[in-house]
Amino acid sequence: MKLLIFGSRDAANKDCQLEIERDVVNLKATEILTAAEPSGACEVARDYAKANGIPLTLFFKQRQRNAGMYHHRSVQAIDACDYAIFLWNGDSKGTANEIKICQKAGKPYEVISVSKDDDGWNLTEWDG
């Protein structure tokens, strides 16, 4: 199972790390796919794969595409995955676009809402 993990750049707390670990185990992921550059959810996914010896495939911005470099990176990653997890703060336009690309591609996915309140970080599943 090729598991794609994308998400907001502020999704890098301990709860996000635990969510990624649960998803990798529950979905029996044999490979993690994510973006090469961003901090947040993608960075946590990269670090988890490296620390646990899970094959990691990175997708890079396509600078030759100028304004569409992020979009095309997302399309490539979503096309290559079997299942996608999005850790989304509800504000990130990039993650919102990635969810739409995943829906259009007909790939199975789940969205985990990442929010922060006075008590700390909260993660909840979102059915879109």
C-alpha positions as CSV (number, residue, x, y, z in Angstrom):
1,M,0.0,0.0,0.0
2,K,1.5,3.3,-1.1
3,L,0.3,5.9,1.4
4,L,0.4,9.5,0.5
5,I,0.7,12.0,3.4
6,F,0.2,15.6,2.7
7,G,-0.9,18.5,4.9
8,S,-0.6,21.9,6.4
9,R,2.7,23.3,7.3
10,D,1.7,23.7,10.9
11,A,0.7,20.1,11.3
12,A,3.9,19.0,13.0
13,N,3.0,18.4,16.6
14,K,3.3,15.1,18.5
15,D,-0.4,14.3,17.9
16,C,0.2,14.5,14.1
17,Q,3.2,12.2,14.5
18,L,1.1,9.7,16.3
19,E,-1.7,10.0,13.7
20,I,0.8,9.2,10.9
21,E,2.1,6.2,12.9
22,R,-1.5,4.9,13.4
23,D,-2.3,5.3,9.7
24,V,0.8,3.6,8.5
25,V,0.2,0.6,10.9
26,N,-3.6,0.4,10.3
27,L,-3.3,0.7,6.5
28,K,-0.3,-1.6,6.4
29,A,1.6,0.9,4.3
30,T,4.6,-0.5,2.5
31,E,5.7,2.9,1.2
32,I,5.2,6.5,2.2
33,L,4.8,9.2,-0.5
34,T,5.0,12.9,0.3
35,A,6.4,16.2,-0.9
36,A,10.1,16.8,-0.6
37,E,10.3,20.4,0.5
38,P,7.5,21.5,2.9
39,S,7.6,21.5,6.7
40,G,4.7,20.3,8.7
41,A,2.9,17.1,7.8
42,C,5.2,16.3,4.9
43,E,8.3,16.7,7.1
44,V,6.7,14.5,9.8
45,A,6.0,11.9,7.2
46,R,9.6,12.0,5.8
47,D,11.0,11.7,9.3
48,Y,8.7,8.8,10.3
49,A,9.6,6.9,7.1
50,K,13.4,7.4,7.7
51,A,13.2,6.5,11.4
52,N,11.2,3.3,10.7
53,G,12.9,2.1,7.6
54,I,9.8,2.5,5.4
55,P,10.5,3.1,1.7
56,L,10.0,6.8,1.0
57,T,9.1,8.4,-2.4
58,L,9.5,12.2,-2.6
59,F,7.8,14.5,-5.1
60,F,9.5,17.7,-5.9
61,K,8.2,21.1,-7.1
62,Q,8.3,21.3,-10.9
63,R,9.9,24.7,-11.3
64,Q,9.7,24.5,-15.1
65,R,5.9,24.8,-14.7
66,N,6.2,28.1,-12.9
67,A,2.9,29.0,-11.2
68,G,1.7,25.4,-11.5
69,M,4.7,23.8,-9.9
70,Y,2.9,22.9,-6.7
71,H,-0.3,21.7,-8.5
72,H,1.7,19.4,-10.8
73,R,3.7,18.0,-7.9
74,S,0.4,17.2,-6.1
75,V,-1.1,15.6,-9.2
76,Q,1.9,13.3,-9.7
77,A,1.9,12.3,-6.0
78,I,-1.8,11.6,-5.9
79,D,-1.6,9.6,-9.2
80,A,1.1,7.4,-7.6
81,C,-0.7,6.6,-4.3
82,D,-3.1,3.9,-3.3
83,Y,-4.6,6.0,-0.4
84,A,-4.1,9.5,0.9
85,I,-4.1,11.1,4.3
86,F,-4.4,14.9,4.6
87,L,-3.6,16.6,7.9
88,W,-5.4,19.9,7.3
89,N,-5.8,23.1,9.4
90,G,-8.8,24.2,7.4
91,D,-7.0,27.3,6.1
92,S,-4.2,25.9,3.9
93,K,-5.2,26.6,0.3
94,G,-2.6,24.1,-0.9
95,T,-4.0,21.3,1.1
96,A,-7.5,22.2,0.1
97,N,-6.4,22.0,-3.5
98,E,-4.7,18.6,-2.9
99,I,-8.0,17.3,-1.5
100,K,-9.9,18.4,-4.6
101,I,-7.3,16.8,-6.8
102,C,-7.6,13.5,-4.9
103,Q,-11.4,13.7,-5.1
104,K,-11.2,14.3,-8.9
105,A,-8.8,11.4,-9.3
106,G,-11.2,9.1,-7.4
107,K,-8.5,8.0,-5.0
108,P,-9.6,6.9,-1.5
109,Y,-8.5,9.4,1.2
110,E,-9.3,10.8,4.6
111,V,-8.8,14.2,6.1
112,I,-7.7,14.8,9.6
113,S,-8.6,18.2,10.9
114,V,-5.7,19.9,12.8
115,S,-6.7,22.7,15.1
116,K,-5.3,24.5,18.1
117,D,-7.3,25.9,21.0
118,D,-6.5,27.0,24.5
119,D,-6.1,23.3,25.6
120,G,-3.6,22.5,22.8
121,W,-3.8,20.7,19.5
122,N,-6.9,18.7,18.4
123,L,-7.1,16.1,15.6
124,T,-10.5,15.0,14.3
125,E,-11.5,13.0,11.2
126,W,-13.3,14.9,8.6
127,D,-15.5,13.2,6.0
128,G,-15.5,16.1,3.5
